[in-house]
Every structure is written in structure tokens, then in C-alpha cells.
Amino acid sequence: EARAAGLHWTFGPMLDIARDARWGRIVEGAGEDPYLGAAMAAAQVRGFQGDDPADPERVLACAKHFAGYGAAEGGRDYDPVDLSEAQLRNVHLPPFHAAVKAGVETFMSAYMDLNNVPAGSNRWLMRDVLRDEWGFEGFVVSDAFAVGNLVIQGFARDGRDAARRALQAGLNMDMASNVYLDNLADLVEDGSLSVAEIDAMVRPILAVKVRMGLFDNPYVDEGLLETVAAEPENRQAARWAAHRSMVLLKNDDGLLPLSKAQQNIAVIGPLADSMEATEGSWMVFGHKPAAVTVLEGIRAKLPGTNIAYAPGPDINRQVPHPFGEFNTSERKPLQTPEEADAAFRTAVDTAKAADLVIMVLGEKADMSGEFASRGSLDLPGRQEELLQTVCAMGKPVVLVLLNGRPLSINWAAEHVPAILEAWEPGTEGGHAVADILFGDVNPGGKLPVTFPRSGGHAPLYYARTLTHLPEDSPRYRSRYWDSPTTPLYPFGFGLSYTTFEFANLQLSAPQISVGESLTVRVDVTNTGEIAGDEVAQLYIHQKWGSDSRPRRELKGFERVTLQPGETKTVTFVLGPDELTYWSTSAGQWLQDAAAFDLWVGGDSTATLHADFEVTA
């Protein structure tokens, strides 16, 4: 669709590893884990670019934001990042390296300071690692206005200094600030830069354009977009992707799937009929009417059912208007307190008249994304108050979440019988939600991020290193006195309408040598009554070594579809790539001779366990 609209280049995929749920741009990436992030990076690059950059149905990918942007202090967008080389290489760089291996043609540098040097002027990143180590042959573009921002960040004296330092660090293209345009010719004229340096920066840009065939055919058929956008398989692909992305967080007493014989359903919540929340944080100028909201999806699924709708109080934020007035976050009318109270009462009355209530709550689209960090992870506005009021009626309640980050839904996790995490599900999101709620699709998605219990618990992620005291110590251990440090929902978690069992864990050998591979097999059985998907996940822990290693690390996953009673054997291979890490002690990539724990299961708390050893 993008290529048909005349675009040749997309600013994605976003590959930043994000372990702080407060950071707004967590919505764009693959979550907290470098192994998962690398797998997603390679898949996205292949999806955007295909096998041939000149393919008229493909666009150039851009791996962003290079690098470490997801570790901004306090989860505040654009704030500085201070990371050791080991953290960079083991956690934040693997997705970018995977993108290079997959053939990505362009990179985008990050805005923030990385270890006191702005990433867009960081020679170590752009030359030493990206080009010299990884062999990247494409070009690097700055984020918008980032070259000019080098002055604001206190790194460059002025625009001339910013242009020279960014170019010499390896930045090929200046996006939007015009600092290159205004200064490079003068810098060559006075000898501060050579023509050879300019040529070296221009050459990769021209080479990418040649590989895309843009000099031969820069045009697009103007009538193509309507044809492509109307193709049913494209809408079906969007619906399929939404199905597989949604995560069932809770389903007490098998409330879901719902019966299609329901007579009176109330759909309640400020996001139930929001095209913006359905499309998500980065729809920008997307065609909003093309989006199917949750309310529309449910009504389309049950055309003969009485489906009442009430949004309740809105959750628009008040924002200052540049001319001294006040506006709302989406430039919509702002409710007065009296109007909000009336909307609350209407929603409650609507729920009272129904046999079943579907609550659609979460975050408005502009509450996630760029410059959209949050200190609190609670449901904004009066949504939780409305949820508690409806649940107190004693009716069956299903909660559908539309949001771009983990939310601290502690009360809902305890009291609401069924919860579906739908994220920002896209154009066909409403249909996809209805398909899952009413049993046409069995959910099988898993969480790519840990859900903390509050914003104060962030950053929280599963792959932490061990502390020096046992976790079961009665007093001296890593914890908070006033709340549990365990996650609300762990990384990799996700339920199904059926159940699964992992058994018969087998290793090809109890011991391998450094440089060899270990084969791991496990049987996965559908022990329920309907077909469903399970994601088998393999985790390891290196018990000792040159450096302390995380308590668990994802090193393999495979999604399998199983009929009732069916068993499939899933095979993983652990080789040097999975067992090597960047060692601070050694200052290099290293595979230790050490003992390992290994677990396989349906999430990061898997208990099916084995041991193996790597010898020198």
C-alpha cells in the first residue's frame, strides 16, 4: 500500500529494546527481549524489502533508532542514556545487527546522548560498529532536526560545527534541519572538510537509489493505490495479524468465548468506538474511516442482537493552546465535570439494562508513541471507577484493553473475570476483537513485555541478573516493603481457550564442548477440547562465567497449532550464537565453559527443567 501511494522508503522497523513501560515509544518495538527483538527485526526487514529492493511492491526499510534509545532515563523520551558496552552489545544492538544480516538498506540514528555523545554524532556506533564490524553498506539518516539539535544538546558550537562532526562521525543524511545544506559547501571551501569526505557520504545514498531502480523509474501508477487498498487479501492480512497479536490475560470459569446467542449486550468505554485508538499511535494521516472499531466489529458479528453503547466520561487530556486558550489532546470538545458525570451515569444505566457488559478501556492513541511518556501506568481518567461500578452489578464483564504499553491493571486483574489485551490492533482491529470474543478465533498471542504493578516498579523485565542474597531471605533481599516486586503478568504470558502440556524434555547430550551445538526437544500436547496455538519458549541460565549472567534468557520460540489431543515435538538448537555474550571482564565476545539451567514452557516462568554443561 505504501509503495502504491508513491513511497519508496519507510521509517521502520523501530528496533529499540524497551524495558521501561513508562516510555511512550515502547508501543513501536518488539518489547524487552533482544532475542525476540532480533527475530522480529529480520522478519520486518524481509517484509518491507523482500529479496529485491527494486521490487515494485516493496519499500526500503530503515532500522531505527541507532542505538540505545529505549533506555532513556526514567522512561522520559529524548532523555540521556548511560549504558555499558556489555549492555549495548548484549541487549540493545542485537536487533540492529539482525537487520543488517537481513539486508536492511538504511539506518536512522537516535536523538539522545549515549554515554555523553549524541547518537547521531557517535563515531563508535556509526563507523566502528555499523560499518567496520557489521559491514553495513547502506546509508544513515538523522532523526528529524537531530543535526541542528547537536547545538542545543551542548555538543556542537554552532551549525558549522554540528555539520562537520556529524558527517565525520558517519551520518550520511541530515533530515529536516538543513544544517548540511547550509554549511557543507562552506566547510569544503575553507578546508574543514574534503571533497573526498563528502563523496564518501554521498556514495552510499546514490548506491541505494541505484539498487532500488529509482534512476530508471522513479514514478508510480497514480491509479494503483485505490486498487491495492481495495484488495480483500490486504484487509484479511490485517485481520490475521491482529488475531495473532492479541493476548488473553484472564478467563475465569471459561467466560470466553461468549455465546453468539446473547440478547442484550452493553459495550461501554471511551475507546469502544474510537478509530484513533484502533489505528494506534502512529497512524498520522491514515484514513481513519477505514478502521473498524470494537463496537463496529461486535455489531457486525451479531447483527440481530441488541447492542447498546455508552462511552462514559472521555479521557481527553487538556493541553495548552499556542494562542493562550486550552484544547484537548485530540482537538475535540472538552467535557465539563457536569457533562462527565452525566456520561458516567448514562454508561452505568446502559450496563444495568444489559445481560453482559464488554468494557473497552485503555489509553487514547496519543498517550503512547513519541513524546508520550507517562509517570503512571494506571488506566487514565475515570475508567477504573467506571469499571468498578459496573463490576459491582454482578453481571458478566469482559475487559478489552486498547493501549500501547503495559498498564497496571491491578484491580481488574483481581476482580474482572475475563481480560483481552488487544493493544492497538489496526485497521481490522474491531473485527479481530469480535472474532476472538465470540469464539471464531482462539487467541494464542504472548506478551513481549513484562507488566509491572505500577509505574514505580518500572523498569521491570524478566532477564535480570541475580542479587547476592537469596530471594527467599526473610529480610535482606531485593524488594519493596509496600508492594510485591513480582510482575502483574510475566514476559511471554498468554492464555488460550484450550490448555497445553509440555513433557518429555530431551537433550541431545548432557555435555557439549565450546563451539558445538545442543539439540533440545519437547512434546507439546493440546489437552483441551478445541484447536489452539501455543508458543513453546526456551530459556537458559548460565550458572557462572567470566561475567554474571541474567537469571533467564530467551533462546528459542516456536508457535505451533494443535488439534484437541494432538501432540507435536518442538525442536530447538542451542549453538555458539545462543551461548556467546559480550564479556565486560574479557572485553570481547566469549563463550564460557560453564553449567547451565534450561527451561521450556509457555512463558518466562516455565518449570520444565533440564541441566547441561559446556566444556572447554
C-alpha positions, -999 to +999 in steps of 0.1 A: +000+000+000+028+024+008+046+018-025+013+022-044+009+056-027+043+066-041+065+059-011+098+042-017+112+044+019+096+038+053+110+049+086+107+014+102+112-010+117+117+006+151+142-018+168+148-002+202+147-027+231+124-011+258+123-023+294+106+007+310+068+007+304+067+044+311+085+052+278+060+061+252+078+046+222+076+011+237+045+008+215+066+007+183+091-020+190+092-057+198+094-053+236+121-061+262+140-091+249+170-089+225+165-125+211+128-117+202+138-083+190+164-097+166+140-122+152+113-096+146+139-072+131+149-097+105+113-106+097+103-069+093+132-061+071+123-090+048+087-080+048+094-044+038+122-050+013+117-086+000+145-101-019+150-073-044+150-035-035+137-028-070+106-049-065+076-025-073+057-040-043+084-033-017+098-003+001+132+004+017+134-004+054+151+018+079+164+003+112+159+029+139+168+044+164+205+036+165+211+029+193+201+026+230+171+050+227+148+026+246+169+030+278+161+067+283+164+078+319+131+074+338+114+064+306+113+100+296+115+104+258+148+120+245+165+118+279+201+107+281+212+071+281+241+057+300+249+021+290+279-001+294+293-017+263+281-050+276+245-037+279+247-022+244+261-053+228+241-079+247+207-062+249+203-032+226+224-039+195+213-075+185+181-063+167+201-038+146+228-065+138+200-088+127+186-061+104+220-057+088+222-095+083+187-094+067+199-068+042+184-035+056+194-006+033+191+023+057+196+032+094+183+061+114+203+075+143+188+082+177+183+117+192+196+113+227+231+114+243+246+079+245+273+079+272+275+117+268+279+117+230+247+123+209+240+091+190+237+110+157+273+121+160+287+089+176+316+076+155+319+044+175+283+035+167+282+045+130+317+037+119+334+013+142+304-010+149+279-005+120+303-003+091+336-018+102+323-047+123+290-054+107+298-045+071+268-022+065+268-007+030+237+014+031+233+049+045+224+065+079+199+093+082+194+115+112+161+117+131+142+148+123+162+180+131+187+160+151+218+175+135+207+210+144+199+197+179+236+190+184+239+227+193+210+226+217+225+195+234+257+214+241+278+192+218+284+214+189+294+251+189+272+261+160+256+247+128+290+245+111+305+225+139+274+203+140+276+195+103+313+187+104+311+165+134+280+146+123+294+139+089+328+129+101+311+105+126+294+087+097+260+104+093+251+104+056+219+124+055+206+153+076+168+151+079+149+184+081+174+207+099+191+219+067+224+221+087+242+200+060+226+221+032+236+254+049+271+245+059+288+217+040+298+237+009+314+264+031+332+237+051+347+223+019+356+258+007+376+266+038+392+232+040+374+220+072+361+191+051+374+175+019+355+167-013+365+131-006+347+131+027+316+145+010+318+118-017+322+091+008+289+102+025+270+107-008+281+074-024+260+050-002+229+072-008+233+070-046+241+033-044+208+026-026+189+046-052+205+026-079+197-007-062+160+005-060+159+014-096+149+050-089+171+065-116+154+043-142+119+046-129+111+070-101+073+070-108+043+051-097+010+044-113-014+070-098-043+047-100-026+018-082-034+029-047-072+025-050-068-009-065-043-021-038-062-007-009-094-024-021-078-059-023-097-082+002-065-101+009-049-070+023-077-064+048-076-101+056-039-099+063-045-070+087-072-090+105-050-121+107-021-101+122-044-086+148-057-121+157-022-134+164-011-103+183-039-103+209-032-118+243-057-134+266-047-123+301-076-138+322-105-161+316-121-173+348-146-201+346-144-201+308-164-169+304-148-166+270-156-173+242-190-157+245-222-172+231-235-156+199-270-162+213-266-132+237-297-110+236-287-078+254-251-066+253-237-033+266-205-021+251-191+005+275-160+027+274-144+058+258-124+037+233-151+013+222-159+034+191-126+052+187-110+049+153-079+066+166-074+041+194-080+012+170-054+025+144-029+035+171-002+060+179+015+063+145-015+064+121-005+101+114-025+109+083-040+075+078-076+072+065-095+070+098-129+058+084-111+027+071-107+015+107-132-009+122-138+000+159-145-026+185-182-015+187-185-018+149-168-053+150-192-066+176-223-052+158-211-068+126-206-101+143-241-101+159-264-082+136-296-095+153-285-087+188-295-057+209-261-040+214-263-008+235-233+016+236-222+043+261-187+058+261-188+072+296-165+101+305-139+109+279-102+107+287-090+136+265-061+155+282-062+192+284-032+208+266-022+244+263-031+261+230-003+282+214-026+312+215-034+311+252-066+290+250-070+254+261-075+224+238-077+187+242-052+161+232-072+153+200-087+188+195-121+176+205-146+194+228-136+192+264-162+178+288-171+199+318-173+180+351-211+180+349-210+165+314-186+139+325-208+130+355-238+127+331-218+105+308-208+083+337-244+078+348-255+070+313-228+043+310-239+028+343-276+028+333-267+012+300-248-015+317-277-021+342-300-028+313-277-055+297-272-092+304-235-089+295-211-060+296-180-056+273-158-028+287-133-012+262-108+007+281-071+017+280-052+047+265-060+071+238-037+068+208-018+100+217-009+087+251+017+063+236+043+070+210+068+098+206+069+124+234+042+104+252+059+090+283+038+085+314+047+085+351+017+064+360+007+032+343-028+033+357-059+035+335-062+072+328-093+093+337-122+077+354-120+044+336-112+023+367-140+039+386-164+031+358-151-005+357-155-010+394-190+004+393-201-019+365-185-049+381-204-043+413-236-050+395-227-087+394-231-091+357-206-110+335-180-084+325-153-087+298-125-061+297-109-054+263-077-032+265-066-009+238-032+005+247+004+010+236+022-001+267+018-024+297-008-010+322-010-015+359-045-030+359-042-045+394-078-042+404-090-056+371-066-085+373-082-095+406-118-087+400-127-088+363-133-124+351-120-120+315-094-097+301-082-095+265-052-074+257-058-061+221-031-034+220-035-010+191-050-036+166-050-016+134-075-013+105-093-046+111-090-044+149-127-043+157-134-074+136-104-092+151-116-085+187-151-097+179-137-129+163-119-137+195-146-127+220-172-148+202-150-179+195-143-177+158-106-174+167-088-189+196-062-164+210-026-175+212-006-143+215+021-139+242+033-108+260+065-093+245+069-072+277+065-076+314+035-059+330+046-041+362+023-034+391+028+003+389+049+030+372+071+030+403+081-007+396+095+002+362+118-007+347+109-043+352+120-071+330+125-109+334+162-111+323+177-095+354+209-107+370+208-123+404+214-104+436+239-116+462+211-127+486+186-155+482+152-144+470+135-163+499+155-144+526+130-132+552+145-096+553+177-090+534+166-092+498+158-071+468+122-060+473+098-032+482+083-031+516+050-019+504+043-039+473+053-072+456+082-070+431+068-098+410+052-087+377+014-085+373+019-106+341+053-121+331+071-118+298+058-145+274+025-149+292-008-156+273-038-179+278-059-198+253-094-212+252-078-246+254-049-259+276-015-273+268+010-296+285+048-297+280+065-330+286+093-354+275+121-328+276+151-343+259+187-330+253+209-345+226+237-347+252+243-337+288+276-321+278+289-303+248+322-285+240+327-248+233+317-242+197+293-272+195+255-272+194+229-288+216+196-301+203+166-297+226+133-315+220+100-312+239+065-326+233+036-301+234+001-315+238-033-298+234-051-312+265-083-292+259-113-296+236-107-271+208-078-264+185-054-237+195-019-222+193+008-224+218+042-207+217+069-230+231+096-209+247+132-220+256+151-202+284+186-207+298+206-195+327+244-197+328+253-206+364+288-190+364+313-175+340+335-145+332+306-122+339+273-125+359+246-136+335+208-130+335+187-153+356+168-163+324+173-156+288+150-165+259+170-185+233+142-200+212+105-200+205+081-217+181+044-212+176+025-245+170-011-252+161-026-282+178-059-300+174-076-314+206-055-343+219-027-337+193+010-338+203+038-322+184+075-323+191+092-289+190+130-289+183+154-261+193+191-258+186+214-241+211+247-232+194+275-207+198+253-178+187+229-185+216+256-192+242+281-164+234+279-130+250+299-098+253+321-101+284+330-070+303+358-089+320+373-101+288+364-071+266+352-094+238+327-119+227+330-150+247+315-185+252+323-198+287+328-233+298+301-235+324+270-252+337+235-242+325+199-244+336+174-249+308+136-245+309+109-250+283+072-239+286+046-214+277+061-182+293+091-170+312+081-187+344+084-222+327+092-250+352+100-280+329+138-281+336+170-298+325+207-292+330+236-292+306+273-283+306+297-267+282+333-278+285+364-262+271 
